[in-house]
Amino acid sequence: ALGAAIERDRDEHELRVSESRLRRALDAAGAGTFEWRPGQVNQWSDAWYRMLGHAPGGIDASFDSWLKCVHEDDRERVGTALARSRSERIPLALDYRIVTPEGDVRWLSTIGRPLDNADAHREAMAGLVLDVTEQRRRAVRCAHGPAQSRLGAATDRFRYRRVVRNRPRFRAIAAGS
């Protein structure tokens, strides 16, 4: 019994060290993680909440909540790619825009895969998310020059701030209630 307890303690210590190493690597990369399991509680990392412009736990970690954050011009493409990944059981690699509650447009790159599990949840997926906004902006600056890049970013901010201001919840916040 003593040997089993010592082995269990060693295994638990190794698990904590491994989890800590993974957290440090994800933090260093600025990466977020997600796991979707229909009918169960979904898991989003704190980093992913922040990428979406929310405090950790600030919105429901659901597929619908995430899809509402996806830029309206990207939703159909994103939904199609995700459905294909799930139905064909193939990896997902997708870049798309999200709109934060403040109206900022951010580019995210998601890499995920359907999960194989005994529960037969064909919809279950897990993956990694990176904010690639700055890389996209650098690419635009290289392709179009600095003036065009600033104009595009300012136009996106203006358009989505106007949309956000038209939402009742944000009007109430702006009014100080």
C-alpha distance (Angstrom), angle and dihedral (degrees) to the residues before:
residue distance angle dihedral
A1 . . .
L2 3.80 . .
G3 3.82 91.0 .
A4 3.82 90.9 50.8
A5 3.82 91.2 49.7
I6 3.81 91.5 49.8
E7 3.80 90.9 48.6
R8 3.82 91.3 48.1
D9 3.83 90.8 50.5
R10 3.82 90.5 49.5
D11 3.82 91.2 48.7
E12 3.81 91.5 49.0
H13 3.82 90.7 49.1
E14 3.82 91.3 49.9
L15 3.81 89.8 49.3
R16 3.83 91.9 51.6
V17 3.81 90.8 48.5
S18 3.81 91.0 48.6
E19 3.82 92.4 48.4
S20 3.80 90.6 48.4
R21 3.81 91.0 50.4
L22 3.81 90.8 50.6
R23 3.82 92.4 48.5
R24 3.82 91.1 50.9
A25 3.81 91.7 49.4
L26 3.83 92.4 48.6
D27 3.81 91.1 47.3
A28 3.81 91.5 48.3
A29 3.80 90.4 51.8
G30 3.80 93.3 43.3
A31 3.79 87.2 -125.6
G32 3.76 128.4 157.9
T33 3.79 127.4 -158.0
F34 3.77 136.0 -149.7
E35 3.76 140.2 -173.8
W36 3.80 122.5 -168.3
R37 3.79 121.7 -165.4
P38 3.80 115.1 169.7
G39 3.77 112.6 -125.6
Q40 3.81 92.0 15.8
V41 3.79 136.6 81.3
N42 3.79 109.6 -77.1
Q43 3.78 121.3 -139.1
W44 3.79 124.8 -134.8
S45 3.77 123.1 173.6
D46 3.78 119.2 -123.7
A47 3.81 88.6 -112.2
W48 3.80 91.6 58.7
Y49 3.80 92.3 50.7
R50 3.81 88.4 52.2
M51 3.84 92.2 48.3
L52 3.80 87.7 55.8
G53 3.81 89.5 51.7
H54 3.80 97.0 -106.5
A55 3.77 135.5 113.5
P56 3.81 113.2 -107.8
G57 3.80 106.0 -79.0
G58 3.82 89.6 9.8
I59 3.81 93.3 124.9
D60 3.76 133.5 25.7
A61 3.83 110.2 -82.8
S62 3.79 91.7 -127.8
F63 3.77 135.1 130.5
D64 3.82 89.8 -116.8
S65 3.82 92.9 52.3
W66 3.78 90.4 50.6
L67 3.81 93.6 46.2
K68 3.83 90.0 53.1
C69 3.82 87.5 58.3
V70 3.81 92.5 53.0
H71 3.80 113.0 99.0
E72 3.81 108.9 -97.8
D73 3.82 91.7 -123.9
D74 3.84 90.2 56.5
R75 3.82 100.6 41.7
E76 3.79 98.0 90.5
R77 3.82 93.5 46.8
V78 3.79 92.0 45.5
G79 3.81 92.7 46.9
T80 3.81 91.6 49.2
A81 3.81 93.2 49.1
L82 3.79 91.7 47.1
A83 3.82 93.2 48.0
R84 3.81 90.1 49.2
S85 3.80 91.6 49.9
R86 3.78 91.2 50.9
S87 3.81 97.6 43.1
E88 3.81 96.7 42.8
R89 3.82 93.3 36.6
I90 3.81 92.0 -127.7
P91 3.82 130.4 141.0
L92 3.79 118.9 -89.7
A93 3.81 122.0 -133.2
L94 3.77 112.3 171.3
D95 3.81 140.1 157.2
Y96 3.79 117.0 -159.0
R97 3.78 142.5 150.1
I98 3.77 127.7 -105.9
V99 3.79 128.6 -166.5
T100 3.79 116.5 -137.6
P101 3.82 121.6 -142.8
E102 3.83 87.2 -102.1
G103 3.80 89.8 57.6
D104 3.80 97.4 -107.3
V105 3.80 116.2 144.4
R106 3.81 114.7 -135.6
W107 3.80 130.4 -178.4
L108 3.81 117.0 -133.4
S109 3.77 129.4 -171.3
T110 3.79 114.9 -152.5
I111 3.77 126.3 -166.6
G112 3.78 116.1 -177.0
R113 3.74 146.1 138.6
P114 3.77 139.0 -148.7
L115 3.77 112.6 -97.1
D116 3.76 121.7 -121.8
N117 3.76 108.8 -144.4
A118 3.74 142.8 154.0
D119 3.81 91.5 -112.5
A120 3.81 89.4 71.2
H121 3.82 90.6 -131.4
R122 3.78 96.5 160.7
E123 3.79 88.7 -178.2
A124 3.82 95.5 57.5
M125 3.81 114.7 115.8
A126 3.78 138.8 169.9
G127 3.75 130.9 -167.6
L128 3.76 155.6 137.5
V129 3.81 128.6 -94.0
L130 3.80 128.2 -158.3
D131 3.79 127.8 -171.9
V132 3.82 102.8 -129.1
T133 3.81 96.6 172.0
E134 3.80 94.9 117.6
Q135 3.81 92.4 48.0
R136 3.81 89.4 51.5
R137 3.81 91.4 48.6
R138 3.81 91.3 50.4
A139 3.79 90.1 50.4
V140 3.81 91.0 51.1
R141 3.81 91.4 48.2
C142 3.79 90.5 51.6
A143 3.80 92.5 47.4
H144 3.82 100.1 41.1
G145 3.75 107.1 17.0
P146 3.80 128.1 -110.8
A147 3.81 98.6 -71.6
Q148 3.82 94.1 57.3
S149 3.82 91.5 46.8
R150 3.82 93.5 53.9
L151 3.80 91.6 46.3
G152 3.83 92.8 53.0
A153 3.81 93.3 48.6
A154 3.81 92.6 47.3
T155 3.82 91.6 49.0
D156 3.83 92.1 50.8
R157 3.82 92.2 48.5
F158 3.81 92.7 48.6
R159 3.82 94.1 47.3
Y160 3.80 95.2 49.4
R161 3.77 96.2 41.5
R162 3.80 86.7 56.7
V163 3.82 90.2 51.0
V164 3.81 92.3 47.8
R165 3.81 91.8 49.6
N166 3.80 88.7 57.6
R167 3.80 92.2 58.9
P168 3.84 112.1 96.1
R169 3.81 95.1 -134.6
F170 3.78 91.9 55.1
R171 3.80 93.6 44.8
A172 3.81 87.8 56.1
I173 3.80 91.5 50.4
A174 3.80 91.6 48.2
A175 3.83 89.8 50.3
G176 3.80 89.2 55.0
S177 3.79 98.3 -113.3
